[in-house]
Amino acid sequence: MKRLTLTPALLLSLSLCAQKPVAKPKPYAQVDAQALKLPDSSSATVDGIAGYVNAHFTTPTEKTRAIFIWIADKIDYDVVNMFALNFYDDPAEAVAKPLRTRKGICVNYASLFTAICNATGIRSVVVQGYTKERGFVGFIPHAWCAAVIDGSWYLFDPTWGSGYVENNVFVRKLNEAYFKATPETFIATHMPFDPLWEFLYYPVTTEDFFNGKTAVDKSRPYFNYPDSIKVFEGEDSVTRETQEANRIEKNGVRNSATADMIRHLRVDVENHQRQTESDRQNRVIDSFNLASRTFNQSVTLFNAFIDYRNDQFKPAKTDAEIQQMLDSAEHALFAAKAQVAALVLTPADSRIQQPLQQLTTAIATAEPHFRESQEWLTKYFSKGKLGRKGMFYKFSWL
């Protein structure tokens, strides 16, 4: 099989007894039923939903549950734009879109949940970071929520709580694990960019998260997060974003999403300080350069897999290790695609219009090769030793 040609980096200088099992009780059944009676006439605005919630529920847990279940039941995941998380989106539009279209991605789910909570008098924030599924840390940024209930912070992921995507189709299925989770359990799958929003006195580092070491470890440095949150809330925007970038960098950078977040914060600080058009355009170019580097990384990893396949998988690796080689390449490709999708939503810079089109075309050209290799590898793993060996040869019949 031919290798992909590595596209030169398009960098610009600017930066799951016979007795019938007993069904488990549903502690929120009454709350859920009442929440889903919210009339359409009240569901078009944050204030309308908050008014219904305050009129029918009393405790913070009941209120957050009502908001969580309503969003999980009424908002569809926007599969078409699943990779289009944009740090530069207007926060107001992030809330308005799911109310208007009844669709959204993670930032819309999180922003809507937080806005309704705050409107009911429950303190809530949107948290940005990245996640881990089936042992693999994703390249794509994610957004979820945190809210104060009875004096303690709890975590919510209304996106993952509402269902999942399978074969590019959104499947609605309530997942209770992502409602009112404790910080100690949530950190196993959700790592915020800023360790401030782990809500842990002994924060987990990026390195430990990647290695699955998320249990409480008092050998880590102590961090008084409640006091730090108070300081954060009192800082001006420039100081706040500067300190946030420093905390993120100190906690460790292992993926492009984290690097991009740091870059976003620091560029934002520059924009606050100078507020010039050239600064904004440089930020766009930095994002383009990041997308280009991520794509080239995916091609390099893919070509390494192809070389190993052409060598008939010698020296031997386990099936899992072989699969990981291809998966790593594909996840990097998805990350590059997400970064390009965000750029398309950003005001254009004439200097990157042509390179951006070239990069978009290169990604589209590469995707079929990745799918073909995944299909080939699935077939390869389904065979026995002789069957596998035969997949490396082509026979001609006389």
Secondary structure, DSSP 8 states (H G I E B T S, - for coil): ------------S-------------TTHHHHHHHTT--GGGSSSHHHHHHHHHHH--SHHHHHHHHHHHHHHH-EE-GGGTT---TTS-HHHHHHHHHHHSEE-HHHHHHHHHHHHHHTT--EEEEEEEEEETTEE-SS-EEEEEEEETTEEEEE-HHHHHEEEETTEEEE---GGGSSB-HHHHTTTEEESSGGGG--SS---HHHHHTT--S--TTS----HHHHHHHHHHS-HHHHHHHHHHHHHHH---SHHHHHHHHHHHHHHHHHHH--HHHHHHHHHHHHHHHHHHHHHHHHHHHHHHHHHHTTS-S---HHHHHHHHHHHHHHHHHHHHHHHHHHTS---TTTHHHHHHHHHHHHHHHHHHHHHHHHHHHHHTS-HHHHHHTT------
